[in-house]
Amino acid sequence: MRWLRFEARACSRSGATTMAGGKCTRAALALAELCYNTLLEEGEKAMLAAEQHVVTPALERVVEANTYLSGVGFESGGLAAAHAIHNGITAIPDAHHYYHGEKVAFGTLTQLVLENAPVDEIETVAALCHSVGLPITLAQLDIKGDIPTKMRLVAEAACAEGETIHNMPGGVDSDQVYAALLVADQYGQRFLQEWE
């Protein structure tokens, strides 16, 4: 799944340099928005088709969004907190066996908390993740035990020099990331309780 909408939005707001070496363009923002809307509209249908090993228009649209649109979009739109948090999560051995996109999904929820995004936006992303089997809690990433210590490690790694979290508007420090990780996990837990 591609969450470029939120990272491109952050890079645009902060004036960060993109992966292609320029500034986020209107075209990149439009591609990121198209990716996101495609996932919202087609994601669950595409997952069901993939589980049945069949190709449907929904699956084709999501494949396009995950490959072409996101590739062009990320180069021109930039990366921010969600991918830095993915990188931080890789410091926790518990989550090593999870895919890049699974960690970025939780990173996206955390980025939305960092941005103080509206609750309905957080809920929409959490619902999409849940509908396609992406993790929305730390436990779903098999991160258990001493959560405070582990999240401090994730936050510090996510804020290392050169990480894309520094593309966030206004700057972000490891204390803010630590708090956002814990709150994102609580949102995910609450949403799971409401949905089940």
C-alpha positions as a printed NumPy array, in Angstrom:
array([[  0.   ,   0.   ,   0.   ],
       [  1.178,   3.485,  -0.696],
       [  0.66 ,   6.349,   1.716],
       [  2.328,   9.008,  -0.389],
       [ -0.489,  11.477,   0.129],
       [  0.587,  12.155,   3.689],
       [  4.332,  12.201,   3.144],
       [  4.052,  14.358,   0.007],
       [  1.752,  16.709,   1.914],
       [  4.338,  17.031,   4.7  ],
       [  7.177,  17.633,   2.231],
       [  5.132,  20.236,   0.383],
       [  4.312,  22.053,   3.62 ],
       [  7.92 ,  22.013,   4.828],
       [  9.538,  22.797,   1.475],
       [ 11.716,  19.678,   1.817],
       [ 13.89 ,  18.383,  -0.988],
       [ 12.378,  15.314,  -2.655],
       [ 14.082,  12.058,  -3.582],
       [ 14.588,  13.486,  -7.094],
       [ 16.412,  16.505,  -5.667],
       [ 13.727,  19.13 ,  -6.252],
       [ 10.713,  20.444,  -4.397],
       [  7.336,  18.74 ,  -4.216],
       [  5.282,  19.654,  -7.262],
       [  1.549,  19.999,  -7.782],
       [  1.733,  17.016, -10.126],
       [  3.365,  14.922,  -7.389],
       [  0.654,  15.918,  -4.932],
       [ -2.   ,  14.986,  -7.491],
       [ -0.376,  11.567,  -8.078],
       [ -0.141,  10.986,  -4.34 ],
       [ -3.811,  11.881,  -3.963],
       [ -4.74 ,   9.559,  -6.848],
       [ -2.801,   6.701,  -5.201],
       [ -4.572,   7.26 ,  -1.899],
       [ -8.026,   7.526,  -3.454],
       [ -7.388,   4.372,  -5.488],
       [ -6.499,   2.492,  -2.309],
       [ -9.594,   3.786,  -0.53 ],
       [-11.893,   2.849,  -3.409],
       [-10.297,  -0.381,  -4.599],
       [ -8.034,  -1.703,  -1.824],
       [-10.333,  -4.185,  -0.143],
       [-11.724,  -5.457,  -3.465],
       [ -8.189,  -5.861,  -4.808],
       [ -7.093,  -7.825,  -1.753],
       [-10.046, -10.19 ,  -2.103],
       [ -9.187, -10.741,  -5.777],
       [ -5.543, -11.418,  -4.945],
       [ -6.563, -13.929,  -2.272],
       [ -8.567, -15.78 ,  -4.944],
       [ -5.665, -15.573,  -7.431],
       [ -7.776, -13.698,  -9.972],
       [ -7.263, -10.412, -11.77 ],
       [-10.031,  -7.832, -11.54 ],
       [-10.209,  -4.145, -12.477],
       [ -9.768,  -3.284,  -8.78 ],
       [ -6.596,  -5.36 ,  -8.545],
       [ -5.213,  -3.802, -11.723],
       [ -5.858,  -0.3  , -10.375],
       [ -4.16 ,  -1.048,  -7.058],
       [ -1.166,  -2.622,  -8.802],
       [ -0.883,   0.527, -10.918],
       [ -1.128,   2.709,  -7.8  ],
       [  1.49 ,   0.645,  -5.959],
       [  3.975,   0.586,  -8.825],
       [  3.783,   3.315, -11.421],
       [  1.892,   6.061,  -9.603],
       [  3.704,   5.611,  -6.308],
       [  7.111,   5.338,  -7.962],
       [  6.69 ,   8.599,  -9.806],
       [  4.894,  10.151,  -6.849],
       [  7.511,   9.32 ,  -4.222],
       [ 10.392,  10.61 ,  -6.334],
       [  8.607,  13.889,  -6.947],
       [  6.667,  14.143,  -3.687],
       [  9.169,  13.045,  -1.062],
       [  9.183,  10.93 ,   2.074],
       [  8.636,  12.041,   5.653],
       [  7.816,  10.491,   9.047],
       [  6.067,   7.293,   7.901],
       [  9.186,   5.904,   6.22 ],
       [ 11.509,   7.117,   8.982],
       [  9.316,   5.3  ,  11.504],
       [  9.54 ,   2.19 ,   9.319],
       [ 13.313,   2.522,   9.55 ],
       [ 13.069,   2.929,  13.318],
       [ 10.898,  -0.179,  13.634],
       [ 13.615,  -2.177,  11.875],
       [ 15.709,  -1.63 ,  15.03 ],
       [ 13.289,  -3.942,  16.88 ],
       [ 14.026,  -7.63 ,  16.147],
       [ 10.403,  -8.582,  16.968],
       [  9.21 ,  -6.93 ,  13.728],
       [ 11.971,  -8.04 ,  11.342],
       [  9.756, -10.563,   9.572],
       [  7.154,  -7.957,   8.598],
       [  7.117,  -6.403,   5.155],
       [  8.179,  -2.841,   4.406],
       [  4.589,  -1.792,   3.671],
       [  3.294,  -3.252,   6.917],
       [  5.73 ,  -1.149,   8.931],
       [  5.048,   1.94 ,   6.798],
       [  1.307,   1.507,   7.424],
       [  1.856,   1.824,  11.171],
       [  4.337,   4.618,  10.467],
       [  1.617,   6.454,   8.562],
       [ -0.746,   6.301,  11.524],
       [  2.086,   7.598,  13.689],
       [  2.797,  10.416,  11.231],
       [ -0.857,  11.432,  11.342],
       [ -0.66 ,  11.599,  15.148],
       [  2.533,  13.694,  14.868],
       [  0.712,  16.085,  12.545],
       [ -2.284,  16.273,  14.878],
       [ -4.419,  15.201,  11.92 ],
       [ -8.191,  15.211,  12.31 ],
       [ -9.542,  12.065,  13.962],
       [-11.638,  11.241,  10.901],
       [ -8.481,  11.138,   8.761],
       [ -6.762,   8.823,  11.25 ],
       [ -9.867,   6.632,  11.407],
       [-10.092,   6.441,   7.604],
       [ -6.486,   5.276,   7.335],
       [ -6.897,   2.825,  10.221],
       [-10.075,   1.421,   8.651],
       [ -8.358,   0.963,   5.293],
       [ -5.397,  -0.765,   6.933],
       [ -7.711,  -3.03 ,   8.903],
       [ -9.776,  -3.894,   5.819],
       [ -6.71 ,  -5.146,   3.946],
       [ -4.953,  -6.79 ,   6.887],
       [ -2.291,  -4.178,   7.597],
       [ -1.183,  -3.673,  11.213],
       [ -2.602,  -0.784,  13.212],
       [ -1.133,  -1.741,  16.601],
       [  2.306,  -2.617,  17.887],
       [  1.036,  -6.062,  18.899],
       [  0.058,  -6.708,  15.271],
       [  3.747,  -6.122,  14.446],
       [  4.656,  -8.614,  17.213],
       [  6.167,  -5.792,  19.279],
       [  5.436,  -6.756,  22.866],
       [  7.127,  -6.711,  26.25 ],
       [  8.923,  -3.544,  27.339],
       [  7.049,  -1.206,  24.98 ],
       [  8.407,   2.063,  26.451],
       [ 12.032,   0.992,  25.964],
       [ 11.368,  -0.392,  22.493],
       [  9.499,   2.734,  21.396],
       [ 12.323,   4.95 ,  22.683],
       [ 14.677,   2.96 ,  20.447],
       [ 12.327,   3.304,  17.465],
       [ 11.92 ,   7.046,  18.067],
       [ 15.654,   7.654,  18.33 ],
       [ 16.383,   5.638,  15.179],
       [ 13.589,   7.411,  13.285],
       [ 15.089,  10.783,  14.231],
       [ 18.68 ,   9.945,  13.304],
       [ 20.548,  12.42 ,  11.148],
       [ 19.598,  12.057,   7.501],
       [ 16.246,  10.387,   8.181],
       [ 13.243,  11.549,   6.196],
       [ 11.413,  12.52 ,   9.385],
       [ 13.319,  15.786,   9.137],
       [ 11.118,  16.601,   6.13 ],
       [  8.207,  17.167,   8.511],
       [  7.085,  20.786,   8.831],
       [  8.185,  22.503,  12.018],
       [ 10.723,  19.856,  12.988],
       [ 10.222,  16.719,  15.036],
       [ 12.239,  15.297,  17.922],
       [ 12.438,  11.814,  19.411],
       [ 10.196,  12.713,  22.37 ],
       [  7.423,  13.729,  19.968],
       [  7.892,  10.548,  17.938],
       [  7.872,   8.421,  21.099],
       [  4.58 ,   9.986,  22.191],
       [  3.079,   9.615,  18.705],
       [  4.047,   5.926,  18.538],
       [  2.263,   5.218,  21.817],
       [ -0.811,   7.243,  20.841],
       [ -0.996,   5.626,  17.381],
       [ -0.925,   2.229,  19.087],
       [ -3.755,   3.312,  21.396],
       [ -5.81 ,   4.528,  18.429],
       [ -5.277,   1.171,  16.748],
       [ -6.265,  -0.761,  19.869],
       [ -9.39 ,   1.354,  20.3  ],
       [-10.389,   0.939,  16.67 ],
       [ -9.943,  -2.835,  16.856],
       [-12.179,  -2.981,  19.942],
       [-14.868,  -0.932,  18.191],
       [-14.732,  -3.012,  14.995],
       [-14.752,  -6.438,  16.627]])
